[in-house]
């Protein structure tokens, strides 16, 4: 396959204004995510943004950025617009949607999502990590995957939920919002209307499952720090400082 990593980034974050440009160890956050995408070796990478200032940061580092509409309802819609702009003839047949607020993402975890598309029956690949914090088992902000095992670290997703599921003894898995799409799956997905369960759980990926699309999951070792609040930002800064 010929994958392309697209990182959606918008400036209008209410809880952390100007989030993509927040300084992390001397680099803007969006630049650290772009560097992780390159290090994954999962294809070329670009940033899809609604803000020229974000594009300038990536271009100054030698990368590629695409300006998109500010009105997209989701990152999936933003990356699809970027894809059509940069690759109208379908050269790239796999697209990895990498969230722009994962500055500490392990490059191997990005590659793990993309590797699931080696099976031609898989429409979308994503990743998850086992929940080890008891509080996360009941936290509705932690999205869980209900999945059927296909191998030691490979699952087929049956459902995504904010509830504590599945019931009974056994591990629970924390979903990490990185998606690898076949190009035709992404095109189909963004044309579908929001589904009933998607709206109820407020989880976009349920739209794909309700439409009969197959989502496989690779198990990774840990959940990357997502930066949504000032407290998250301070944690990311401490972790990056500890790495230096």
N, C-alpha and C positions, 0 to 999 in steps of 0.2 A: 504494500500500500504506500501511498504518498501523503503522509499526514501533514497537517498545518495546525500549529497551536495558536489560538486567538485568545487574547486576554481582554475582556471587556472592562472598561474603567470609565466611571463618570464622576464628576466633581460634586454632585448634589447629594452628598450624604448628610442627613440631618443630625445624627448623633456625633459625627466626627467630621466637621467641615474640612474640605480640601484634603480628604483622606489619601487619595493616591499619591499626593506630593509630600505627605508627612515624612519628616527626616528619620531615618533609621540607620544609625551608625555612619552618618555622612552621605547616605544615598537616599533618594526618594523611594518610597515603598514600591511604586509601580516598576521602578528600575530593577529592584531586587527580584520581583516576580518574573520579569522578562528574562533576567539572567538565569533564574532557575529553569525556565522553559527551554532555554538554549542548552543548558547543562543536561537536560533529560535525554537529549539525542532522539527525540520523538518527532523530528521534523523542524522546519523553519518556524519562526514565531513572529507575531506582530501584535500590536495593541490596537484595539478598536475603542475609540473615545469620542466624546462629544465636546472636548475642550482642547483648543490649540495648545494651551500651556502644557498639558500632559503629552501631547504629540511631540512637542519640542524637546522634552526631556528624553524621550526614546530616540528621536532622530539625532540628538546631540551625541548619544552613545553609539551611533552607527546602526541603530535598529530601524524598523519600519512601523509607522503608525498610520491609521486610517481614520479620518474624521467621519462620524456617523451622526444620524439624527439624534437630537436630545430627547425625543419623545417616545423612545422604545419602552414597552412595559417590562421587559426582562433582558437579561444578558444574552439569552439565546437569540432573541430578535436582533440584538445589536451585532452579534458575531455573524449572523446570517447576512445582514446588510454588508458588513465588511467583506465577507467571502465573495459575495456577488460583485463587489467593486474590484477586488484584486485578482479574482480567478473566475471570470465569467464563462470560460470554456471548460471548466470542470477538471482541471489538471490535478487538483487535490481531491482525493476520494475519501479522506478521513479528516475530521476536524475535532480538535481537543479544545474544549471550553474550560479555560483555567481562570478561576476567580482572581481578580486583581488585589484582593486583600489577604492573600496567603504568602507573606514575605519569607516565611521559614519553611515552605513546602520542600520536601525532599525530592530532588529531581527523579529518583527512581520511582516515586509514587505516581508522578505524572506519566511516566513510561508504562507503568503497570495498567493504568486505565486504557491506554492505547493498545496495549498488547492483547486485550480481550477481543479486539476486532479481527484477530487472526482466524477466529471461527466465523465462517460466512453466515451462520444463523443468527449471530448477535447483531442487533441494531445499534445498541448504545452500551458503552462500558463505563463503569464508575468504580469507586473505591470505598472501603470502610475499614474501621479498626474496632477491635473488641473493647467494650466498655469495661473499665477497671474501677471507676469511681462510682460508688453506690448511689450518690446523689444524681448522677447523670441518668440512671435507670428510670427515674420518675420525672426528669426535667423535660417539659414539653419543647424547650428550645433545642434539645438534642434529638435529632431525627434518627429513628431506628429503621433498620432494614429487616423485614421478614423475608427470609431467603432459603432456598433449598440448596444444600451442598452438592457441588459437582466434583469437588476435589478438596485437598487439604486447605487451600487458600483461594478457592474459586467457588462462587455461588451464582445461582440464578435468582434474581429479585422477583418476589411475588407481591410485595407491598412495601410502601414507605409510610411511616406514621410518627406522630409526636407522642403517641401513647406508649406505655410500657408493653412491648410485644416482641416476640411471641410469649404467651403465658407458659409457666412451668419452669422446671429446672433447665439450666443450660445458659450459654453465653448470650448476651445481647450485643448488637453491632451498631456503632455510631457511623452514620453515613457522612461522607466527606464530599462536598459538592463540586466535584470535578467530573466532567463528562467527555467521553470520546464518542463522537457520532460518525456513522457512515454518512456520507454526504447526502444520499437520498433520504436517510432517516431524519437528518436535521431539516431538510426542506419540507418533508411531510409534517414534522413536529410543529414548526412555526406556523403552518397553515391550519392546524387544528384549532378549534375553539377551546377555551378553558373547559375542563371537564368537571363533573359534579364532585368527585372526590378531591380533585385538585383544589377546588374552591373551598371545600369543607376543611381539609387539612392544611391548606395554604402551602401546598407542595407541588411545584410545577411538574416534577417527574412523573406524578401519577397520571398526567395527561397521556403520556406515552404508554404506560401500562394499560390504561383503559382503552386505548386504541389498538391493543394487541401487539405492541412492539416489545421485543425482548431486550431486557436489560441484564447484563451480567456484572458481577461484582468481584473485584480482587481485594483480598484482605491484605492490609499493610500494617506496619508495626505501631503507628501512633497517629493521633489526630493533630494536624498542624495548627498552630495558633492563628486564628482568624482575627483580624483587626477591625472591630466595629465601633469601639468606644475609646475614650481617653485612657481608661484602665487597660484595655487590650494593647493599646499603643505603648504604654509604659512597660508592660510585660514583654512585648516584642523587643523593645530597646534593651531591656536587661538581658534577654536571651542572646541577642546579637552581640552585646558587649561581652558576654561570657565566652562566646566563640572566638573572639578576637585574640 
